[in-house]
Amino acid sequence: SKSKVGKNNPRSTCVVLLNTGEVFDCISEAAKKYNVKKSNISACCLKKVKCAGKHPDTGEKLVWLYYSDYMNDKLEV
């Protein structure tokens, strides 16, 4: 059986790019679009690092958050 990849994987985690408000179904999708290592995006979501990658157009440092955390933060405001 083939392993499910990306949004077909039930364990894939939605992430949000705070700079743009973009929501990705999975980290690998975000990593591919912005050419950032998946592990770096995870580390950013886990607050181990402040940012991961740079925006291709603006050059600003990218800040990532797990979608669930993003929604929790929104609810608390």
C-alpha positions as CSV (number, residue, x, y, z in Angstrom):
1,S,0.0,0.0,0.0
2,K,1.3,3.5,-0.9
3,S,1.6,5.9,2.0
4,K,-0.7,8.9,1.6
5,V,1.1,12.1,1.0
6,G,0.1,15.7,1.7
7,K,-3.6,16.5,2.2
8,N,-4.5,12.9,1.6
9,N,-2.6,11.9,4.7
10,P,-5.0,11.9,7.7
11,R,-2.0,12.9,9.9
12,S,-1.0,15.9,7.8
13,T,-1.1,19.2,9.6
14,C,-2.6,22.4,8.3
15,V,-0.3,25.4,8.6
16,V,-0.8,29.1,8.2
17,L,1.7,31.6,6.8
18,L,1.1,34.5,9.1
19,N,2.8,37.0,6.6
20,T,0.1,36.4,4.0
21,G,-2.7,34.6,5.8
22,E,-2.3,31.7,3.4
23,V,-3.5,28.3,4.7
24,F,-1.9,25.1,3.5
25,D,-3.3,21.7,3.9
26,C,0.0,20.3,4.9
27,I,3.6,21.4,5.6
28,S,5.0,19.8,2.5
29,E,2.7,21.9,0.3
30,A,3.9,25.1,2.1
31,A,7.5,23.9,1.9
32,K,7.3,23.3,-1.8
33,K,5.7,26.7,-2.5
34,Y,8.2,28.7,-0.5
35,N,11.2,26.5,-0.9
36,V,11.6,26.0,2.9
37,K,12.6,22.8,4.6
38,K,9.6,21.0,6.2
39,S,11.6,20.6,9.4
40,N,12.1,24.4,9.6
41,I,8.4,25.1,9.2
42,S,7.6,22.6,11.9
43,A,10.2,24.1,14.2
44,C,8.6,27.5,13.6
45,C,5.2,26.2,14.4
46,L,6.6,24.6,17.6
47,K,8.1,28.0,18.5
48,K,11.6,26.6,18.5
49,V,12.6,29.2,15.9
50,K,11.0,32.6,15.1
51,C,10.8,32.2,11.4
52,A,11.5,29.8,8.5
53,G,12.4,30.9,5.0
54,K,12.0,34.3,3.2
55,H,9.3,35.6,1.0
56,P,10.4,35.3,-2.7
57,D,9.1,38.8,-3.5
58,T,9.4,40.9,-0.4
59,G,12.4,39.1,1.3
60,E,10.6,39.3,4.6
61,K,11.2,36.4,7.1
62,L,8.3,33.9,7.0
63,V,6.4,33.1,10.2
64,W,4.4,29.9,10.4
65,L,1.8,28.6,12.8
66,Y,-0.2,25.3,13.0
67,Y,-3.7,26.1,11.8
68,S,-5.2,24.7,15.1
69,D,-3.0,27.1,17.1
70,Y,-3.9,29.9,14.7
71,M,-7.6,29.3,15.3
72,N,-7.2,29.0,19.0
73,D,-5.4,32.4,19.1
74,K,-8.2,33.9,17.0
75,L,-10.8,32.6,19.5
76,E,-9.0,34.0,22.5
77,V,-8.8,37.5,21.1
